[in-house]
Amino acid sequence: MRPIIIALFFTVSLTGMAQQYTLEECIDIALQNNRTIKQQELNRAQREIAYAQARNEMLPNLNAQAGQNFTFGRSIGIDNTYQNTNSTQTSLGMGADITLFDGLRMKHNIDAKRAELSAAEADVEKFKDDIEMSVATAFLQVLLQKELLGIAHEQIALTDENIQRREELIKSGKMAQGEIYELEAQRAREEQNRVQAESNLKLALLDLAQIMELDDFSNLDVSAPPVEQIISDELLLSPTEVYQRALLVRPEIRASEYRVQSSEKEVQMAKSQLYPSLSFGANFGTGYYKMSGRPNDAFSAQLRNNMSNSLGFSLRIPIFNKFQTRDNIRSAQIAVENNRIEMDKVKIELRKRVEQAFHNAVGAQSKWKATQKSEISSKEAFRFAQEKFNNDRANAYELFQAKSNLTRVLSEQAQAKYEYAFRLKILELLKN
């Protein structure tokens, strides 16, 4: 997914003291710093441990034990008779057991834990996609504000040229001093617009820095080619085509499907309680017995002589357990239906996002094309007003009106262009 969004933002450079970041660098930093993603990674690690533990349940148990008892007064001897004497007894043993059949409960548990792990991995991917889209949105907003600031500088430069031309005419006595006041007032208003544009750019950079969770963002800047290079009408696919692709690749869809699979395995686990279970066990033991006031064999001799081994099978047949198995099956089946409903809701929400993204992209495309036409006519109107003003056939107010219209159209065109690029990126993300 990321290369499609990033491939068109690739320039890296240093300008002055500011560090310029490409979109790819911004996304990488955000993914490294984001705490929600770190929490999701921890959740995925927990699911991985649970999956490993489910597989380990199929292994046998092996335990060793040792005991030491002291008896005072009347105690039972090694010949199984009671005597009034103190005694000590040491016991050593080892036992192992393994489940041979449990109604396939362990197998279904492994499958359920594997599905939960896959769902957790899909959740991590979904959060990463959300962060990447947030960074791309903030990145495009910074580019927009930089372009609007450039427009503000261009308008001031044009006004400065007119002021300089008027000042030369005033010095030569060909024009009265009052003819320049309106231009100076216009210059002051445009300076205010420039200051506001600088403030908007700083706020956009601050928003980007906060999404990236940077500690120091005083020198943050971005670098990218012209936004026109990232716009391709070929990306504007039909909403049905985008939705069909999204069903196959979107992580939230996969996560919901895995959760349905996990809950279905939970039903099988509950049903396994209806079947008998069979286990096999083996035990080995020995011990040392000592009674005071009578001869006792040596410790090593007793350990050899008292050895005992046993092998055995254990069969457990469920008959009645207060309807717990029945209720567990019903609860598990309800969980399956609930997860299926959640999956349907995710699909409906995805379809809604696709439809909205498509129609927003179509609207932004139409708006951008309209502003492109308006830009051409506004530039021509301003050129004509500039010529009339230079030939004293128009006053400063008429020039200001034409220039204000051009500035407004250029701003609207820039906003429409970046909105269209953003809408295309949303569609691109949804289908990849």
N, C-alpha and C positions, 0 to 999 in steps of 0.2 A: 504494500500500500504506500509506504513512505516514498520510494523512489519516484512514483508518479507525481506526487505533490512537490517533491523537492527538485526534480531533475532540471526544472527551469529556473531555479534560484541557486546559482552556483558561484557567484563572484566573491572573492575574498580580497580585501585590501585594507590598508591603513591610511587614514586621512587625518593629518594633524595629530592631535593627541587622543582622538576617539578611536576605540576598537570597533571595527565594523564586522558584523556577524552575518553570515548567510542564513537562509531559512533552515538549512540542514543543521547548522551549528546551534541555532536557537532551539530546535526540537531536541537535539541530543542533550543539551544542557538541561532543558525542562524535564526530560525523561529521567535524567540522573538525579535531579534535585527533588522531584515531586514526592511528597510524603504519602499521598494516597496510593501511588503506584508501589511504594515500598511496603505499605501495609498489605496490598494485594499480593505482592511477592511472598510475604510471610504466610499469608493464608494459603497460597499455593504450596509452600513448603510443608505446612501442616497436613495438607491433603496428601502430599507425597509420602509423608511418614505413615499416615493412616493406611494408605494403599500397601506400603511395604509390610506393615504389621498384619494386614489381612492375609497376605501371602505367607507370612511366617507362621500363621496359625495352623498351617498344614504340617508343620514340622513336629516331631515328637518332643515331649517333655522329658527332661532328665534332671533328677534331684538327688542330692546326697544328704544324709542326716546323721547326727551323732547325739548321744544323750548320756548323762551321768546322773545317777540317782543314789541318794544316801538314805538308808532306812535305820531307824533307832527303835530298840525294843523288839516286840514280836514281829517277825517278818517271814515271808515265804522263801524257802531255800530252793536250790537248783533241782532238788528231788521232789519239788512241789508239796512240801510239808512245812507247816509253820513251826518256828522255833523262837525262843526268847534270846535273840542275839542280834547284834547290829550287822548290817550288810551294805555293800556297795555294788552297784551294777553299772557297767559301761556297755552301751549299745552303739553299733555302727551299721549303716545300711545305705543302699542306693536303689532308686526305683526309676523306671521309665514307663511312659504310656503314650499311645498314639491313637487318634480317632480314625477308625477305618471307614465309617459311614455315618453321616449325620443328616441324611436327606438332602445332600448337596448344599447345605447351608453355607459352608466355607467358600465353595465355588461362587455362589451367588453374591456373597459378601465381597469377594475379590472383584467381581465384575462391577458391583455397585461403587466400590472405592475407586476403581479405575475411571468410571464415568464421572465421579465427583472431582477427581484430579483433572480430567480433561475440561470440565466446566470451569474450574478455578483458573486453568491456563487461558481459557477463552475470556474470562473476566479480566485478566491482566491485559490481554490484547485489546479488549474493548476500552479500558481506561487509557491505554497508550494512544489509541485512535482518537479518543476525546481530547487528550492533551495536545496531540499533533494538530487537530483542527483548531483548538483554542489558540495555539501559537501561530498557525497560519493566518487566522483571523486578525490577531493583533499585529502580525507582521505586515499584512496588507494595509491595515489602518495606518501604520507608521508610514508606509510608502505613499498613501493618499495624502497624509498631512504634509509630507515633504514636498509633494507636487503642488499642493495648495500654497505652501510657503514660497515655492519658486514662482508661482503665478503672482503672488503679492509683490515679490521683488521685481518682477518684470513690469508690473503696473507702475511701481515707483520710478523705475528707470525711464519709462516713457514720459511720465509727468516731469521728471527732472530735465529731460531733453526739451520739453515745451517751455519750462521755466527759463532754462538757459537761453533759448531762442528769444523769448520775450524780453529777457534782461538786456540782450544785445540790441534789440530794437529800441528799448527805452533809453539806453545809453546814447544811441545815435540820434535820439530825438524824434524818431518816427512813430513812437507810441507813448501814450500817457502811463504814468506810474500805476494808476488804478487798474490797468488791464491785467496786472499780474496777481492781484489779490485773490481772485477766485481760484487760480491755479495753486497758489500757496495753501489755500484752505483745502483744496482737493488733496494736495500732498500730505497735509496733516492727517486727513481721514485715512488715506492709504497707509500711512505710517502706523496708525492705530490697528488697521487690518493686519499689517505685517506682525505687529506685536502679538495680536490675538492668534495668528497662525503659528508663531513660535511657541506660544503657550500650549496650543493644541498638540503640536508635535511633541513637546516635552511630556504632556499627559499620555500620549499614545506610547511613547517610549517607556514611561513608567508602568503602564498597563502590561506591556510586553515583558518588562523586567520582573514584575510581580508574578506573572505566569511562569516565567523561567525560575523563579525563586532565587534571584541573585542577591547576594549580600551587598555588593557594591556595583551600582549601575550608573554612576555619575558620568562615565565616559562611554555609555552604550550607544551604538549606532548600528544601522543595518545597511546591507549592500545587496543589490539585485539588478538584473537587466530591466529595461522598460517593460511595464506590465502588458503592453500590447503583444509581446512575444509569448506570453503564457496563455493567451486567449485563442482557443480553437473551437469553431462552431461544430467541428466533428464530434466533440465531447458531448454535445447536447442531444443525447439519445432519448428515445421515448421513455416515459415513466414505466411502462410495462416491461421493457427490456432491462432497464436499470433494476427494477424490483426483482425480476427473475434471477439476475446475476447476484443481487444482494442476498437472496435466500440461500445461495450456495456458499458464499464467502464471508458474510458478516459474522463477527465473533459472538454477538449477542444471540443470534439465531442458534449457533452451535452450542452455546452455553445452555440455552433453554432445552435443546434436544438432549444434551447429556444429562440434564437433571431429570427429564422424563425417563431416560434409560435407567438412571440410578434408582428412582422410585419404583420402577417395574421390577428391578432386582430385589428391592426391599419386600415386595409382595411375595416373590419366590422364597426369600429367606423366611418370611412368616409362615408360609405353607410347609416349609421343611420341618417345622415343629410337629407336624402331623405324622411323620414317619419315625420308625424306630431308629435308634443310634447304637452303633457297635464300636467298642474300643478294645484295645489290647494293651496289657500291662505286664511288666516284668519287674521282679524285686529280688534283691540280694541283701542278706543281713548276717551279722555275727555279733558276739558280745563277750563280755568278761564279767564273772560273778565272783564275789569274795564275801565270805562270812567269817566273822571274828570267832576265835576259839575253836577252829577246826582247820584241817589242812585244805589247801586250795591248789588247783593246778596252776602252772605258770600262765602268765598273761598271753604269751604267744601261742602256747598250746591250746588254751581255751578259744582264742580267735580262730584257730584252724578247726578245732573240733565242733564249735558252735555254729559253723557256717550253715546257712539255709538259703535256698533259691526257690522262687515261685514264678510261674507263668499263668496268665489267666485272661479270659475274655469277659467283657461286661456288656450286656445287652439291656438297653433301656427302651421300654415300650410305653408310649404315652396312652393313657386311657381317659383320664379326666383331670383337667387342671383349672377348674372354675371358669371355663369358657375363655381363658386368656388367649389361647391360640386363635380362636374364632375372632375375637375382638382385635387382635393384632393384625390379622389378615384384612379385616374391614378397614382399619385405620390406614394400613398401607395402600389399599385400593383407593381410598379417598385422597391420599397424598398424590397418587398417580393422576387422578382426575384434576386435582388442583394445579399440578405442574403442567398438564396439558392446556388448561385454561390460561396459565401464565405464558406458555409458548404462543398460543393464539394471540394474546394481547401484545406480545413482543412483535409478532408478524404484522398485526394491524398498525401498531405504532411505526414500524419500519415503512409500511406502505404509505402511511400518512406523511412521514418525513420525505419519502421519495416524491410523492405528488406535489408537496409544497415546494420542495427544492426545484423540481422541474418548472413549475409555473412561475416561481420567483426568478429562475434563470431566464425564462422566456420574456418575462416582464423587464428584467434588467437589460436583456439584449435589445429589446425594442426601444427602451429609454436611451441606451447608449447610442444607437443608430440615429435616433431623433436629435440627440444633443450634438452629434457629429455634423449633421446638416445645419443645425442652428449655429454651430461654431463658425462654419464657413460664411453664412450670411452675416453674422455679427462682426466677424473680422472685416468683411467687405464694407459694412456700414461704418465701422470705426475708421477704416482707411479713408472713406469718402469724407467723414466728418473732420478727420485730421487735415486733409487737403483743403477743405473749406476754411478751417481755422487758420492754416498757414497763409491762406490768401485773403484773410480778413473778411471772409464771407460767412463766418460763423463765430459765435462768441464762446467763451470758455465754458459756459453752462451747457451748451449743446454738445461740445466735445466731452464734457464730463458725463453726460447722459449716455452717449455712445460708448464711452469707455466703461462705465458702470455696467451697462448691458453685456459688454464683452466679458468683463470679469465674472459676472454672474453665470454666464453661459459656460465659460471655461471651468468654473468650479463645479457646476452641475455635470459637465461632461466628464471631469475627473472622478467625481463621486459615482456616476453611472458606470464608468469603465471599471473601477475597482469593485463595485458591487457585482457586476457581471462576472469578473474573474473569481470572486469569492463564491458565487452561486455555482459556477462550474466546478470549483474545487470540492464543494459539498457533494455534488453528483458523482464526481470522480471518486471520492472517498466511499460513498455508499455502494458503488458497484465493484470495488476492488478490495 
